[in-house]
Amino acid sequence: MAAKTTDDIADDELEPVTDETAHKARRVVAAYATDADECRMLLSMLGIAPGESA
């Protein structure tokens, strides 16, 4: 069986990340972002910006 591509995954198959995972991901993004605007943009694109609900 072939691996699923992102085109084959329905929204209802995606599970929200845990709070702990989102917190760790925010720290990594913040560490590598070049400035605050980039950090906000990346967090928003990933759906893990503070205050965003899954």
mmCIF entry with sequence, helices, sheets and N, C-alpha, C, O atoms, coordinates in Angstrom:
data_MODEL
# 
_entry.id   MODEL 
# 
_entity.id                         1 
_entity.type                       polymer 
_entity.pdbx_number_of_molecules   1 
# 
_entity_poly.entity_id                      1 
_entity_poly.type                           'polypeptide(L)' 
_entity_poly.nstd_linkage                   no 
_entity_poly.nstd_monomer                   no 
_entity_poly.pdbx_seq_one_letter_code       MAAKTTDDIADDELEPVTDETAHKARRVVAAYATDADECRMLLSMLGIAPGESA 
_entity_poly.pdbx_seq_one_letter_code_can   MAAKTTDDIADDELEPVTDETAHKARRVVAAYATDADECRMLLSMLGIAPGESA 
_entity_poly.pdbx_strand_id                 A 
# 
loop_
_entity_poly_seq.entity_id 
_entity_poly_seq.num 
_entity_poly_seq.mon_id 
_entity_poly_seq.hetero 
1 1  MET n 
1 2  ALA n 
1 3  ALA n 
1 4  LYS n 
1 5  THR n 
1 6  THR n 
1 7  ASP n 
1 8  ASP n 
1 9  ILE n 
1 10 ALA n 
1 11 ASP n 
1 12 ASP n 
1 13 GLU n 
1 14 LEU n 
1 15 GLU n 
1 16 PRO n 
1 17 VAL n 
1 18 THR n 
1 19 ASP n 
1 20 GLU n 
1 21 THR n 
1 22 ALA n 
1 23 HIS n 
1 24 LYS n 
1 25 ALA n 
1 26 ARG n 
1 27 ARG n 
1 28 VAL n 
1 29 VAL n 
1 30 ALA n 
1 31 ALA n 
1 32 TYR n 
1 33 ALA n 
1 34 THR n 
1 35 ASP n 
1 36 ALA n 
1 37 ASP n 
1 38 GLU n 
1 39 CYS n 
1 40 ARG n 
1 41 MET n 
1 42 LEU n 
1 43 LEU n 
1 44 SER n 
1 45 MET n 
1 46 LEU n 
1 47 GLY n 
1 48 ILE n 
1 49 ALA n 
1 50 PRO n 
1 51 GLY n 
1 52 GLU n 
1 53 SER n 
1 54 ALA n 
# 
_struct_asym.id          A 
_struct_asym.entity_id   1 
# 
loop_
_struct_conf.conf_type_id 
_struct_conf.id 
_struct_conf.pdbx_PDB_helix_id 
_struct_conf.beg_label_comp_id 
_struct_conf.beg_label_asym_id 
_struct_conf.beg_label_seq_id 
_struct_conf.pdbx_beg_PDB_ins_code 
_struct_conf.end_label_comp_id 
_struct_conf.end_label_asym_id 
_struct_conf.end_label_seq_id 
_struct_conf.pdbx_end_PDB_ins_code 
_struct_conf.beg_auth_comp_id 
_struct_conf.beg_auth_asym_id 
_struct_conf.beg_auth_seq_id 
_struct_conf.end_auth_comp_id 
_struct_conf.end_auth_asym_id 
_struct_conf.end_auth_seq_id 
_struct_conf.pdbx_PDB_helix_class 
_struct_conf.details 
_struct_conf.pdbx_PDB_helix_length 
HELX_P HELX_P1 AA1 THR A 6  ? ASP A 8  ? THR A 6  ASP A 8  5 ? 3  
HELX_P HELX_P2 AA2 ASP A 11 ? GLU A 13 ? ASP A 11 GLU A 13 5 ? 3  
HELX_P HELX_P3 AA3 ASP A 19 ? TYR A 32 ? ASP A 19 TYR A 32 1 ? 14 
HELX_P HELX_P4 AA4 ALA A 36 ? LEU A 46 ? ALA A 36 LEU A 46 1 ? 11 
# 
_struct_conf_type.id          HELX_P 
_struct_conf_type.criteria    ? 
_struct_conf_type.reference   ? 
# 
loop_
_atom_site.group_PDB 
_atom_site.id 
_atom_site.type_symbol 
_atom_site.label_atom_id 
_atom_site.label_alt_id 
_atom_site.label_comp_id 
_atom_site.label_asym_id 
_atom_site.label_entity_id 
_atom_site.label_seq_id 
_atom_site.pdbx_PDB_ins_code 
_atom_site.Cartn_x 
_atom_site.Cartn_y 
_atom_site.Cartn_z 
_atom_site.occupancy 
_atom_site.B_iso_or_equiv 
_atom_site.pdbx_formal_charge 
_atom_site.auth_seq_id 
_atom_site.auth_comp_id 
_atom_site.auth_asym_id 
_atom_site.auth_atom_id 
_atom_site.pdbx_PDB_model_num 
ATOM 1   N N  . MET A 1 1  ? 0.841   -1.182 0.000  1.00 0.00 ? 1  MET A N  1 
ATOM 2   C CA . MET A 1 1  ? 0.000   0.000  0.000  1.00 0.00 ? 1  MET A CA 1 
ATOM 3   C C  . MET A 1 1  ? 0.883   1.240  0.000  1.00 0.00 ? 1  MET A C  1 
ATOM 4   O O  . MET A 1 1  ? 1.845   1.327  0.763  1.00 0.00 ? 1  MET A O  1 
ATOM 5   N N  . ALA A 1 2  ? 0.557   2.178  -0.841 1.00 0.00 ? 2  ALA A N  1 
ATOM 6   C CA . ALA A 1 2  ? 1.345   3.406  -0.951 1.00 0.00 ? 2  ALA A CA 1 
ATOM 7   C C  . ALA A 1 2  ? 1.067   4.324  0.233  1.00 0.00 ? 2  ALA A C  1 
ATOM 8   O O  . ALA A 1 2  ? -0.035  4.331  0.780  1.00 0.00 ? 2  ALA A O  1 
ATOM 9   N N  . ALA A 1 3  ? 2.066   5.088  0.617  1.00 0.00 ? 3  ALA A N  1 
ATOM 10  C CA . ALA A 1 3  ? 1.902   6.048  1.715  1.00 0.00 ? 3  ALA A CA 1 
ATOM 11  C C  . ALA A 1 3  ? 0.961   7.167  1.276  1.00 0.00 ? 3  ALA A C  1 
ATOM 12  O O  . ALA A 1 3  ? 0.928   7.548  0.106  1.00 0.00 ? 3  ALA A O  1 
ATOM 13  N N  . LYS A 1 4  ? 0.201   7.683  2.235  1.00 0.00 ? 4  LYS A N  1 
ATOM 14  C CA . LYS A 1 4  ? -0.717  8.785  1.935  1.00 0.00 ? 4  LYS A CA 1 
ATOM 15  C C  . LYS A 1 4  ? 0.065   10.068 1.724  1.00 0.00 ? 4  LYS A C  1 
ATOM 16  O O  . LYS A 1 4  ? 1.040   10.342 2.424  1.00 0.00 ? 4  LYS A O  1 
ATOM 17  N N  . THR A 1 5  ? -0.372  10.839 0.760  1.00 0.00 ? 5  THR A N  1 
ATOM 18  C CA . THR A 1 5  ? 0.197   12.160 0.580  1.00 0.00 ? 5  THR A CA 1 
ATOM 19  C C  . THR A 1 5  ? -0.713  13.147 1.300  1.00 0.00 ? 5  THR A C  1 
ATOM 20  O O  . THR A 1 5  ? -1.807  12.782 1.730  1.00 0.00 ? 5  THR A O  1 
ATOM 21  N N  . THR A 1 6  ? -0.278  14.372 1.431  1.00 0.00 ? 6  THR A N  1 
ATOM 22  C CA . THR A 1 6  ? -1.102  15.367 2.120  1.00 0.00 ? 6  THR A CA 1 
ATOM 23  C C  . THR A 1 6  ? -2.407  15.611 1.387  1.00 0.00 ? 6  THR A C  1 
ATOM 24  O O  . THR A 1 6  ? -3.384  16.032 2.004  1.00 0.00 ? 6  THR A O  1 
ATOM 25  N N  . ASP A 1 7  ? -2.450  15.357 0.084  1.00 0.00 ? 7  ASP A N  1 
ATOM 26  C CA . ASP A 1 7  ? -3.679  15.520 -0.687 1.00 0.00 ? 7  ASP A CA 1 
ATOM 27  C C  . ASP A 1 7  ? -4.705  14.446 -0.339 1.00 0.00 ? 7  ASP A C  1 
ATOM 28  O O  . ASP A 1 7  ? -5.902  14.645 -0.546 1.00 0.00 ? 7  ASP A O  1 
ATOM 29  N N  . ASP A 1 8  ? -4.250  13.310 0.188  1.00 0.00 ? 8  ASP A N  1 
ATOM 30  C CA . ASP A 1 8  ? -5.138  12.195 0.499  1.00 0.00 ? 8  ASP A CA 1 
ATOM 31  C C  . ASP A 1 8  ? -5.707  12.258 1.911  1.00 0.00 ? 8  ASP A C  1 
ATOM 32  O O  . ASP A 1 8  ? -6.566  11.447 2.255  1.00 0.00 ? 8  ASP A O  1 
ATOM 33  N N  . ILE A 1 9  ? -5.256  13.192 2.733  1.00 0.00 ? 9  ILE A N  1 
ATOM 34  C CA . ILE A 1 9  ? -5.683  13.270 4.124  1.00 0.00 ? 9  ILE A CA 1 
ATOM 35  C C  . ILE A 1 9  ? -6.818  14.275 4.251  1.00 0.00 ? 9  ILE A C  1 
ATOM 36  O O  . ILE A 1 9  ? -6.673  15.448 3.907  1.00 0.00 ? 9  ILE A O  1 
ATOM 37  N N  . ALA A 1 10 ? -7.947  13.794 4.749  1.00 0.00 ? 10 ALA A N  1 
ATOM 38  C CA . ALA A 1 10 ? -9.100  14.677 4.945  1.00 0.00 ? 10 ALA A CA 1 
ATOM 39  C C  . ALA A 1 10 ? -8.941  15.441 6.252  1.00 0.00 ? 10 ALA A C  1 
ATOM 40  O O  . ALA A 1 10 ? -8.277  14.974 7.178  1.00 0.00 ? 10 ALA A O  1 
ATOM 41  N N  . ASP A 1 11 ? -9.554  16.617 6.318  1.00 0.00 ? 11 ASP A N  1 
ATOM 42  C CA . ASP A 1 11 ? -9.462  17.434 7.534  1.00 0.00 ? 11 ASP A CA 1 
ATOM 43  C C  . ASP A 1 11 ? -9.945  16.684 8.766  1.00 0.00 ? 11 ASP A C  1 
ATOM 44  O O  . ASP A 1 11 ? -9.402  16.874 9.855  1.00 0.00 ? 11 ASP A O  1 
ATOM 45  N N  . ASP A 1 12 ? -10.957 15.835 8.611  1.00 0.00 ? 12 ASP A N  1 
ATOM 46  C CA . ASP A 1 12 ? -11.481 15.119 9.771  1.00 0.00 ? 12 ASP A CA 1 
ATOM 47  C C  . ASP A 1 12 ? -10.538 14.020 10.255 1.00 0.00 ? 12 ASP A C  1 
ATOM 48  O O  . ASP A 1 12 ? -10.738 13.472 11.339 1.00 0.00 ? 12 ASP A O  1 
ATOM 49  N N  . GLU A 1 13 ? -9.511  13.691 9.466  1.00 0.00 ? 13 GLU A N  1 
ATOM 50  C CA . GLU A 1 13 ? -8.514  12.706 9.881  1.00 0.00 ? 13 GLU A CA 1 
ATOM 51  C C  . GLU A 1 13 ? -7.376  13.333 10.682 1.00 0.00 ? 13 GLU A C  1 
ATOM 52  O O  . GLU A 1 13 ? -6.605  12.621 11.325 1.00 0.00 ? 13 GLU A O  1 
ATOM 53  N N  . LEU A 1 14 ? -7.266  14.668 10.648 1.00 0.00 ? 14 LEU A N  1 
ATOM 54  C CA . LEU A 1 14 ? -6.196  15.353 11.367 1.00 0.00 ? 14 LEU A CA 1 
ATOM 55  C C  . LEU A 1 14 ? -6.564  15.510 12.828 1.00 0.00 ? 14 LEU A C  1 
ATOM 56  O O  . LEU A 1 14 ? -7.700  15.846 13.160 1.00 0.00 ? 14 LEU A O  1 
ATOM 57  N N  . GLU A 1 15 ? -5.613  15.268 13.685 1.00 0.00 ? 15 GLU A N  1 
ATOM 58  C CA . GLU A 1 15 ? -5.839  15.425 15.115 1.00 0.00 ? 15 GLU A CA 1 
ATOM 59  C C  . GLU A 1 15 ? -5.105  16.666 15.595 1.00 0.00 ? 15 GLU A C  1 
ATOM 60  O O  . GLU A 1 15 ? -3.985  16.928 15.157 1.00 0.00 ? 15 GLU A O  1 
ATOM 61  N N  . PRO A 1 16 ? -5.723  17.442 16.495 1.00 0.00 ? 16 PRO A N  1 
ATOM 62  C CA . PRO A 1 16 ? -5.032  18.627 17.011 1.00 0.00 ? 16 PRO A CA 1 
ATOM 63  C C  . PRO A 1 16 ? -3.818  18.211 17.849 1.00 0.00 ? 16 PRO A C  1 
ATOM 64  O O  . PRO A 1 16 ? -3.808  17.153 18.479 1.00 0.00 ? 16 PRO A O  1 
ATOM 65  N N  . VAL A 1 17 ? -2.810  19.066 17.836 1.00 0.00 ? 17 VAL A N  1 
ATOM 66  C CA . VAL A 1 17 ? -1.628  18.775 18.654 1.00 0.00 ? 17 VAL A CA 1 
ATOM 67  C C  . VAL A 1 17 ? -1.940  19.052 20.111 1.00 0.00 ? 17 VAL A C  1 
ATOM 68  O O  . VAL A 1 17 ? -2.812  19.860 20.430 1.00 0.00 ? 17 VAL A O  1 
ATOM 69  N N  . THR A 1 18 ? -1.227  18.381 20.982 1.00 0.00 ? 18 THR A N  1 
ATOM 70  C CA . THR A 1 18 ? -1.438  18.608 22.413 1.00 0.00 ? 18 THR A CA 1 
ATOM 71  C C  . THR A 1 18 ? -0.873  19.965 22.799 1.00 0.00 ? 18 THR A C  1 
ATOM 72  O O  . THR A 1 18 ? -0.055  20.535 22.076 1.00 0.00 ? 18 THR A O  1 
ATOM 73  N N  . ASP A 1 19 ? -1.306  20.474 23.929 1.00 0.00 ? 19 ASP A N  1 
ATOM 74  C CA . ASP A 1 19 ? -0.799  21.759 24.411 1.00 0.00 ? 19 ASP A CA 1 
ATOM 75  C C  . ASP A 1 19 ? 0.709   21.710 24.604 1.00 0.00 ? 19 ASP A C  1 
ATOM 76  O O  . ASP A 1 19 ? 1.409   22.676 24.302 1.00 0.00 ? 19 ASP A O  1 
ATOM 77  N N  . GLU A 1 20 ? 1.207   20.592 25.104 1.00 0.00 ? 20 GLU A N  1 
ATOM 78  C CA . GLU A 1 20 ? 2.652   20.459 25.341 1.00 0.00 ? 20 GLU A CA 1 
ATOM 79  C C  . GLU A 1 20 ? 3.422   20.498 24.022 1.00 0.00 ? 20 GLU A C  1 
ATOM 80  O O  . GLU A 1 20 ? 4.468   21.140 23.936 1.00 0.00 ? 20 GLU A O  1 
ATOM 81  N N  . THR A 1 21 ? 2.916   19.823 23.004 1.00 0.00 ? 21 THR A N  1 
ATOM 82  C CA . THR A 1 21 ? 3.568   19.811 21.701 1.00 0.00 ? 21 THR A CA 1 
ATOM 83  C C  . THR A 1 21 ? 3.557   21.198 21.080 1.00 0.00 ? 21 THR A C  1 
ATOM 84  O O  . THR A 1 21 ? 4.562   21.642 20.525 1.00 0.00 ? 21 THR A O  1 
ATOM 85  N N  . ALA A 1 22 ? 2.414   21.887 21.173 1.00 0.00 ? 22 ALA A N  1 
ATOM 86  C CA . ALA A 1 22 ? 2.312   23.243 20.626 1.00 0.00 ? 22 ALA A CA 1 
ATOM 87  C C  . ALA A 1 22 ? 3.277   24.177 21.345 1.00 0.00 ? 22 ALA A C  1 
ATOM 88  O O  . ALA A 1 22 ? 3.917   25.018 20.714 1.00 0.00 ? 22 ALA A O  1 
ATOM 89  N N  . HIS A 1 23 ? 3.382   24.032 22.659 1.00 0.00 ? 23 HIS A N  1 
ATOM 90  C CA . HIS A 1 23 ? 4.296   24.882 23.436 1.00 0.00 ? 23 HIS A CA 1 
ATOM 91  C C  . HIS A 1 23 ? 5.745   24.666 22.987 1.00 0.00 ? 23 HIS A C  1 
ATOM 92  O O  . HIS A 1 23 ? 6.492   25.626 22.799 1.00 0.00 ? 23 HIS A O  1 
ATOM 93  N N  . LYS A 1 24 ? 6.129   23.414 22.821 1.00 0.00 ? 24 LYS A N  1 
ATOM 94  C CA . LYS A 1 24 ? 7.496   23.114 22.380 1.00 0.00 ? 24 LYS A CA 1 
ATOM 95  C C  . LYS A 1 24 ? 7.741   23.636 20.964 1.00 0.00 ? 24 LYS A C  1 
ATOM 96  O O  . LYS A 1 24 ? 8.813   24.165 20.669 1.00 0.00 ? 24 LYS A O  1 
ATOM 97  N N  . ALA A 1 25 ? 6.746   23.487 20.092 1.00 0.00 ? 25 ALA A N  1 
ATOM 98  C CA . ALA A 1 25 ? 6.886   23.970 18.720 1.00 0.00 ? 25 ALA A CA 1 
ATOM 99  C C  . ALA A 1 25 ? 7.012   25.486 18.692 1.00 0.00 ? 25 ALA A C  1 
ATOM 100 O O  . ALA A 1 25 ? 7.791   26.025 17.905 1.00 0.00 ? 25 ALA A O  1 
ATOM 101 N N  . ARG A 1 26 ? 6.256   26.184 19.541 1.00 0.00 ? 26 ARG A N  1 
ATOM 102 C CA . ARG A 1 26 ? 6.363   27.654 19.609 1.00 0.00 ? 26 ARG A CA 1 
ATOM 103 C C  . ARG A 1 26 ? 7.774   28.073 19.994 1.00 0.00 ? 26 ARG A C  1 
ATOM 104 O O  . ARG A 1 26 ? 8.313   29.030 19.439 1.00 0.00 ? 26 ARG A O  1 
ATOM 105 N N  . ARG A 1 27 ? 8.373   27.360 20.941 1.00 0.00 ? 27 ARG A N  1 
ATOM 106 C CA . ARG A 1 27 ? 9.730   27.694 21.383 1.00 0.00 ? 27 ARG A CA 1 
ATOM 107 C C  . ARG A 1 27 ? 10.744  27.502 20.257 1.00 0.00 ? 27 ARG A C  1 
ATOM 108 O O  . ARG A 1 27 ? 11.646  28.322 20.084 1.00 0.00 ? 27 ARG A O  1 
ATOM 109 N N  . VAL A 1 28 ? 10.597  26.428 19.498 1.00 0.00 ? 28 VAL A N  1 
ATOM 110 C CA . VAL A 1 28 ? 11.514  26.172 18.380 1.00 0.00 ? 28 VAL A CA 1 
ATOM 111 C C  . VAL A 1 28 ? 11.355  27.249 17.316 1.00 0.00 ? 28 VAL A C  1 
ATOM 112 O O  . VAL A 1 28 ? 12.346  27.786 16.821 1.00 0.00 ? 28 VAL A O  1 
ATOM 113 N N  . VAL A 1 29 ? 10.115  27.566 16.963 1.00 0.00 ? 29 VAL A N  1 
ATOM 114 C CA . VAL A 1 29 ? 9.872   28.597 15.953 1.00 0.00 ? 29 VAL A CA 1 
ATOM 115 C C  . VAL A 1 29 ? 10.449  29.924 16.417 1.00 0.00 ? 29 VAL A C  1 
ATOM 116 O O  . VAL A 1 29 ? 11.109  30.617 15.643 1.00 0.00 ? 29 VAL A O  1 
ATOM 117 N N  . ALA A 1 30 ? 10.210  30.284 17.670 1.00 0.00 ? 30 ALA A N  1 
ATOM 118 C CA . ALA A 1 30 ? 10.718  31.549 18.199 1.00 0.00 ? 30 ALA A CA 1 
ATOM 119 C C  . ALA A 1 30 ? 12.244  31.588 18.173 1.00 0.00 ? 30 ALA A C  1 
ATOM 120 O O  . ALA A 1 30 ? 12.838  32.637 17.923 1.00 0.00 ? 30 ALA A O  1 
ATOM 121 N N  . ALA A 1 31 ? 12.869  30.460 18.429 1.00 0.00 ? 31 ALA A N  1 
ATOM 122 C CA . ALA A 1 31 ? 14.336  30.412 18.449 1.00 0.00 ? 31 ALA A CA 1 
ATOM 123 C C  . ALA A 1 31 ? 14.936  30.625 17.058 1.00 0.00 ? 31 ALA A C  1 
ATOM 124 O O  . ALA A 1 31 ? 16.013  31.207 16.928 1.00 0.00 ? 31 ALA A O  1 
ATOM 125 N N  . TYR A 1 32 ? 14.249  30.160 16.032 1.00 0.00 ? 32 TYR A N  1 
ATOM 126 C CA . TYR A 1 32 ? 14.805  30.236 14.679 1.00 0.00 ? 32 TYR A CA 1 
ATOM 127 C C  . TYR A 1 32 ? 14.265  31.395 13.843 1.00 0.00 ? 32 TYR A C  1 
ATOM 128 O O  . TYR A 1 32 ? 14.826  31.694 12.789 1.00 0.00 ? 32 TYR A O  1 
ATOM 129 N N  . ALA A 1 33 ? 13.204  32.049 14.278 1.00 0.00 ? 33 ALA A N  1 
ATOM 130 C CA . ALA A 1 33 ? 12.651  33.178 13.522 1.00 0.00 ? 33 ALA A CA 1 
ATOM 131 C C  . ALA A 1 33 ? 13.632  34.341 13.557 1.00 0.00 ? 33 ALA A C  1 
ATOM 132 O O  . ALA A 1 33 ? 14.323  34.559 14.553 1.00 0.00 ? 33 ALA A O  1 
ATOM 133 N N  . THR A 1 34 ? 13.681  35.078 12.466 1.00 0.00 ? 34 THR A N  1 
ATOM 134 C CA . THR A 1 34 ? 14.618  36.196 12.389 1.00 0.00 ? 34 THR A CA 1 
ATOM 135 C C  . THR A 1 34 ? 14.126  37.425 13.149 1.00 0.00 ? 34 THR A C  1 
ATOM 136 O O  . THR A 1 34 ? 14.931  38.246 13.588 1.00 0.00 ? 34 THR A O  1 
ATOM 137 N N  . ASP A 1 35 ? 12.803  37.555 13.306 1.00 0.00 ? 35 ASP A N  1 
ATOM 138 C CA . ASP A 1 35 ? 12.249  38.669 14.068 1.00 0.00 ? 35 ASP A CA 1 
ATOM 139 C C  . ASP A 1 35 ? 10.833  38.309 14.529 1.00 0.00 ? 35 ASP A C  1 
ATOM 140 O O  . ASP A 1 35 ? 10.314  37.243 14.198 1.00 0.00 ? 35 ASP A O  1 
ATOM 141 N N  . ALA A 1 36 ? 10.227  39.200 15.287 1.00 0.00 ? 36 ALA A N  1 
ATOM 142 C CA . ALA A 1 36 ? 8.912   38.929 15.868 1.00 0.00 ? 36 ALA A CA 1 
ATOM 143 C C  . ALA A 1 36 ? 7.833   38.752 14.804 1.00 0.00 ? 36 ALA A C  1 
ATOM 144 O O  . ALA A 1 36 ? 6.949   37.908 14.951 1.00 0.00 ? 36 ALA A O  1 
ATOM 145 N N  . ASP A 1 37 ? 7.900   39.543 13.735 1.00 0.00 ? 37 ASP A N  1 
ATOM 146 C CA . ASP A 1 37 ? 6.906   39.420 12.666 1.00 0.00 ? 37 ASP A CA 1 
ATOM 147 C C  . ASP A 1 37 ? 6.974   38.052 11.992 1.00 0.00 ? 37 ASP A C  1 
ATOM 148 O O  . ASP A 1 37 ? 5.947   37.431 11.721 1.00 0.00 ? 37 ASP A O  1 
ATOM 149 N N  . GLU A 1 38 ? 8.184   37.597 11.727 1.00 0.00 ? 38 GLU A N  1 
ATOM 150 C CA . GLU A 1 38 ? 8.341   36.283 11.121 1.00 0.00 ? 38 GLU A CA 1 
ATOM 151 C C  . GLU A 1 38 ? 7.836   35.204 12.072 1.00 0.00 ? 38 GLU A C  1 
ATOM 152 O O  . GLU A 1 38 ? 7.176   34.258 11.641 1.00 0.00 ? 38 GLU A O  1 
ATOM 153 N N  . CYS A 1 39 ? 8.134   35.335 13.342 1.00 0.00 ? 39 CYS A N  1 
ATOM 154 C CA . CYS A 1 39 ? 7.684   34.371 14.336 1.00 0.00 ? 39 CYS A CA 1 
ATOM 155 C C  . CYS A 1 39 ? 6.155   34.296 14.354 1.00 0.00 ? 39 CYS A C  1 
ATOM 156 O O  . CYS A 1 39 ? 5.585   33.205 14.332 1.00 0.00 ? 39 CYS A O  1 
ATOM 157 N N  . ARG A 1 40 ? 5.493   35.456 14.395 1.00 0.00 ? 40 ARG A N  1 
ATOM 158 C CA . ARG A 1 40 ? 4.021   35.481 14.384 1.00 0.00 ? 40 ARG A CA 1 
ATOM 159 C C  . ARG A 1 40 ? 3.462   34.831 13.129 1.00 0.00 ? 40 ARG A C  1 
ATOM 160 O O  . ARG A 1 40 ? 2.494   34.072 13.191 1.00 0.00 ? 40 ARG A O  1 
ATOM 161 N N  . MET A 1 41 ? 4.080   35.134 11.981 1.00 0.00 ? 41 MET A N  1 
ATOM 162 C CA . MET A 1 41 ? 3.610   34.577 10.716 1.00 0.00 ? 41 MET A CA 1 
ATOM 163 C C  . MET A 1 41 ? 3.741   33.050 10.707 1.00 0.00 ? 41 MET A C  1 
ATOM 164 O O  . MET A 1 41 ? 2.807   32.344 10.325 1.00 0.00 ? 41 MET A O  1 
ATOM 165 N N  . LEU A 1 42 ? 4.892   32.553 11.127 1.00 0.00 ? 42 LEU A N  1 
ATOM 166 C CA . LEU A 1 42 ? 5.116   31.113 11.128 1.00 0.00 ? 42 LEU A CA 1 
ATOM 167 C C  . LEU A 1 42 ? 4.187   30.396 12.106 1.00 0.00 ? 42 LEU A C  1 
ATOM 168 O O  . LEU A 1 42 ? 3.635   29.343 11.785 1.00 0.00 ? 42 LEU A O  1 
ATOM 169 N N  . LEU A 1 43 ? 4.018   30.965 13.290 1.00 0.00 ? 43 LEU A N  1 
ATOM 170 C CA . LEU A 1 43 ? 3.118   30.344 14.264 1.00 0.00 ? 43 LEU A CA 1 
ATOM 171 C C  . LEU A 1 43 ? 1.693   30.306 13.718 1.00 0.00 ? 43 LEU A C  1 
ATOM 172 O O  . LEU A 1 43 ? 0.988   29.311 13.889 1.00 0.00 ? 43 LEU A O  1 
ATOM 173 N N  . SER A 1 44 ? 1.277   31.364 13.075 1.00 0.00 ? 44 SER A N  1 
ATOM 174 C CA . SER A 1 44 ? -0.059  31.402 12.485 1.00 0.00 ? 44 SER A CA 1 
ATOM 175 C C  . SER A 1 44 ? -0.196  30.381 11.363 1.00 0.00 ? 44 SER A C  1 
ATOM 176 O O  . SER A 1 44 ? -1.215  29.697 11.270 1.00 0.00 ? 44 SER A O  1 
ATOM 177 N N  . MET A 1 45 ? 0.817   30.272 10.513 1.00 0.00 ? 45 MET A N  1 
ATOM 178 C CA . MET A 1 45 ? 0.779   29.308 9.416  1.00 0.00 ? 45 MET A CA 1 
ATOM 179 C C  . MET A 1 45 ? 0.699   27.875 9.942  1.00 0.00 ? 45 MET A C  1 
ATOM 180 O O  . MET A 1 45 ? 0.043   27.025 9.339  1.00 0.00 ? 45 MET A O  1 
ATOM 181 N N  . LEU A 1 46 ? 1.353   27.616 11.043 1.00 0.00 ? 46 LEU A N  1 
ATOM 182 C CA . LEU A 1 46 ? 1.329   26.291 11.640 1.00 0.00 ? 46 LEU A CA 1 
ATOM 183 C C  . LEU A 1 46 ? 0.075   26.035 12.464 1.00 0.00 ? 46 LEU A C  1 
ATOM 184 O O  . LEU A 1 46 ? -0.197  24.902 12.860 1.00 0.00 ? 46 LEU A O  1 
ATOM 185 N N  . GLY A 1 47 ? -0.682  27.089 12.719 1.00 0.00 ? 47 GLY A N  1 
ATOM 186 C CA . GLY A 1 47 ? -1.910  26.941 13.508 1.00 0.00 ? 47 GLY A CA 1 
ATOM 187 C C  . GLY A 1 47 ? -1.646  26.792 14.994 1.00 0.00 ? 47 GLY A C  1 
ATOM 188 O O  . GLY A 1 47 ? -2.462  26.227 15.723 1.00 0.00 ? 47 GLY A O  1 
ATOM 189 N N  . ILE A 1 48 ? -0.497  27.304 15.447 1.00 0.00 ? 48 ILE A N  1 
ATOM 190 C CA . ILE A 1 48 ? -0.142  27.158 16.861 1.00 0.00 ? 48 ILE A CA 1 
ATOM 191 C C  . ILE A 1 48 ? 0.142   28.510 17.514 1.00 0.00 ? 48 ILE A C  1 
ATOM 192 O O  . ILE A 1 48 ? 0.819   28.583 18.539 1.00 0.00 ? 48 ILE A O  1 
ATOM 193 N N  . ALA A 1 49 ? -0.377  29.568 16.913 1.00 0.00 ? 49 ALA A N  1 
ATOM 194 C CA . ALA A 1 49 ? -0.194  30.886 17.509 1.00 0.00 ? 49 ALA A CA 1 
ATOM 195 C C  . ALA A 1 49 ? -0.909  30.923 18.860 1.00 0.00 ? 49 ALA A C  1 
ATOM 196 O O  . ALA A 1 49 ? -1.990  30.351 18.996 1.00 0.00 ? 49 ALA A O  1 
ATOM 197 N N  . PRO A 1 50 ? -0.331  31.580 19.849 1.00 0.00 ? 50 PRO A N  1 
ATOM 198 C CA . PRO A 1 50 ? -0.996  31.658 21.154 1.00 0.00 ? 50 PRO A CA 1 
ATOM 199 C C  . PRO A 1 50 ? -2.412  32.226 20.987 1.00 0.00 ? 50 PRO A C  1 
ATOM 200 O O  . PRO A 1 50 ? -2.619  33.220 20.290 1.00 0.00 ? 50 PRO A O  1 
ATOM 201 N N  . GLY A 1 51 ? -3.357  31.585 21.628 1.00 0.00 ? 51 GLY A N  1 
ATOM 202 C CA . GLY A 1 51 ? -4.749  32.029 21.557 1.00 0.00 ? 51 GLY A CA 1 
ATOM 203 C C  . GLY A 1 51 ? -5.547  31.383 20.460 1.00 0.00 ? 51 GLY A C  1 
ATOM 204 O O  . GLY A 1 51 ? -6.772  31.505 20.440 1.00 0.00 ? 51 GLY A O  1 
ATOM 205 N N  . GLU A 1 52 ? -4.880  30.685 19.528 1.00 0.00 ? 52 GLU A N  1 
ATOM 206 C CA . GLU A 1 52 ? -5.609  29.977 18.468 1.00 0.00 ? 52 GLU A CA 1 
ATOM 207 C C  . GLU A 1 52 ? -6.158  28.688 19.024 1.00 0.00 ? 52 GLU A C  1 
ATOM 208 O O  . GLU A 1 52 ? -5.461  27.963 19.734 1.00 0.00 ? 52 GLU A O  1 
ATOM 209 N N  . SER A 1 53 ? -7.390  28.401 18.709 1.00 0.00 ? 53 SER A N  1 
ATOM 210 C CA . SER A 1 53 ? -8.017  27.129 19.120 1.00 0.00 ? 53 SER A CA 1 
ATOM 211 C C  . SER A 1 53 ? -7.907  26.134 17.991 1.00 0.00 ? 53 SER A C  1 
ATOM 212 O O  . SER A 1 53 ? -7.987  26.483 16.813 1.00 0.00 ? 53 SER A O  1 
ATOM 213 N N  . ALA A 1 54 ? -7.722  24.898 18.374 1.00 0.00 ? 54 ALA A N  1 
ATOM 214 C CA . ALA A 1 54 ? -7.621  23.844 17.355 1.00 0.00 ? 54 ALA A CA 1 
ATOM 215 C C  . ALA A 1 54 ? -8.985  23.361 16.942 1.00 0.00 ? 54 ALA A C  1 
ATOM 216 O O  . ALA A 1 54 ? -9.096  22.476 16.093 1.00 0.00 ? 54 ALA A O  1 
# 
